[in-house]
Amino acid sequence: MSGMTAKPESISTMATPKTVNPFWYKIRRNPLTLFGLFLLLVILFASLFAPLLSSYDPTKINITQRFAPPSAEHWFGTDEVGRDIYTRILYGARLSLGVGVAVVFGAGLVGTVIGAISGYFGGKLDQLIMRLMDIVLAFPSLVLAMAVAATLGPNLQNAMLAIAIIKIPVYVRLARAETLALREKLFVKAAVTFGIKPWRIIARHIIPNALSPVVIQVTLDIGDAILLVATLGFLGLGAQPPTPEWGAMISIGWKYLLDYWWYPTFPGLALFLASCGFNLIGDGIRDILDPKANR
Amino acid sequence: MRQIIVKRLSMLVLVLLGVTLITFFLSHVIPGDPARMMVGQRASEETLQEVRRQLGLDQPVWVQYFTYMQGLLAGDFGDSIRTQQPVVDDLIKFFPATLELALTAFVIAIVIGIPIGILSAVKKDTGWDHAGRFFSIAGISTPVFWSGLIGILVFYKFFDLLPSSGRIDLTVPPPPTITGLFLFDSLVTGNWAAFGNSLWHLVLPAATLAFAQLAIVTRQVRASMLEVLGQEYIRTALANGIHGPVLLFRYALRNALIPTITVVGLSFGSLLGGAVVTETIFSWPGMGKYVVESIAFLDFPAIMGFTFVISFGYVIINLLVDLTYYALDPQIKE
């Protein structure tokens, strides 16, 4: 988020009160963005304090309690082996948030490095890298993620890897575009004149300055990444039972939908709210940064 | 125009080559030993070698790729491990169902999405706009599998209005196959019973799939309408006393639709991805359900055949979208 604070100076051309941080001012004016922030804080709170918010164990089997409907004891009911669904959702929040953030940060990092290298050196290497990225982008993303995850073997790590792979090209393009502009800047040319090695220029001068569009894209992508992880989980290509991952829970729960409606419904609701929170915030940020929207 | 087409076509060949490289790499190089997977762990060394020879796995990798490409060009994706049928035959069998579902969803998304987008733009920053915005964000935030489940719960279990699975009731004979699209075939043959029944089955899956697309259409229409409405020719038109629907539809919408076509066309890819999930939820007998079942069997020829066909379709759609774009916007005819 620290990259965020660098941006307001450049967009504070609008008439906003001088005493208030313009970025925060604009966010506050948009009720939907605030709501997104609220959703996210609730989920963050739930994931951090999961053990305090529930007295059940997310993986402990209790056959006598199987398929108990929502009640005062089990707020969201229990699943086919009597585990408390509310508790599993709380612990699942840790997993979903962690995985979503890890995937986009990983993809952002790798993509930025590749994009900076591609843009800095240019020439044949740049051509090769960009054509490769075009090819990855030529696949419908979920279909490619499915193919990669299926090939690597169905587990959470491979699902994360598959999603990172489909996310990388966007960051490569962003970082490359920034690098092309930075390469012409005086401070980079000066560094070249001083005989500083290219990898050092890229690491110390290019990447730190190319980061802010990447950071913005990262915040926009987290919601999507959480959904993709859950979708792979639902298709049996992500986290495997008994891990309390939301997608994996729905993957088993939907078979019981007609008799025990609460089983797939609540994990899905959690997933929806998390992704909604990120998307609302992302939408707000996009709005603030998009000069066309400020008309 | 011609130059552009030639350039795009050469790019297309390159991308398709890349697609084959990736699918080949994924299906032949990564999964350890496909021969071992086919014969199972208990098979003898001789059987393994024999299968390996049959599959051409004893050849160098580039020879394997060449053979794979030869097969692809001849429409041979290999045999499915699960169904024991040629993958091509399987895909052809399941393709029309997927197409029917995707097209219907596409139409729903456009018919509902464009008006909402226009409304949001015209009533910018009002309750309408916020509602439209929330609706579209809800659309992209809702996992397709979850909205499908909620749809089944509400419209099948609670109200018993719509069926929860399949393309047509078992008691209704499906229309004779012309295109394989039930709606079209039954309409052409005047088979109203089949038409009504398959439409009834199509509503829930298509609406589920359309919901996520709606968001994309709405947002794009809103953004480009806002941009167009701020332009001088609109102000001139307003000054000349043109207003209301004429201004909106004749003057503004036409120009706003150009970027919309691009975005919506590109989003067809996510529609295809979404179809995989939707078909699974609604037991819709299409390619998506086929590939999910193949995944459970680690049936790589089927998975890669599907990936190749979908990506191929996606690349072609993108090309068509680009060409429409050039055709529609006289300003880009360099």
Interface residues (C-beta under 8 A of the other chain):
Chain A: P31 L32 R131 L132 D134 I135 V136 A138 F139 P140 S141 L142 V143 L144 M146 A147 V148 A150 T151 L152 P154 G223 D224 L227 A230 T231 F234 L235 G236 L237 G247 I250 W254 L257 L258 W261 P264 T265 G268 L269 L271 F272 S275 C276 F278 N279 L280 D283 K292 A293 R295
Chain B: M11 L14 V15 G18 V19 L21 I22 T23 L26 S27 I30 P31 H130 R133 F134 I137 A138 I140 S141 T142 P143 V144 F145 W146 L149 I150 I152 L153 Y156 K157 A223 L226 E227 G230 G269 S270 L272 G273 G274 V276 V277 T280 I281 V291 V292 I295 A296 L298 F300 I303 M304 F306 T307 I310 S311 Y314 V315 N318
